Amino acid sequence: MSYLEIFTDYRLGSETYGDALMIAFRFYILAVGNVLESPHFTDTERIEALKELHVAFNNVFPNGGV
């Protein structure tokens, strides 16, 4: 499942936009931590994974949900 699919599921599955944003942001923080701490990524792969995560979050929650 892609980051975009995960964030879209959070948004569609929550009762309010605020709830979806709160849950998705928690996942975002955990995912960033996992990417940065994982020994399985090269620096280039980390950068690409973080870009993908950032773009997916901003596509589903433009302007950070504001």
Secondary structure, 3 states (H helix, E strand, C coil): CCHHHHHHHHHHHCCCHHHHHHHHHHHHHHHHHHHHHCCCCCHHHHHHHHHHHHHHHHHHCHHHHC
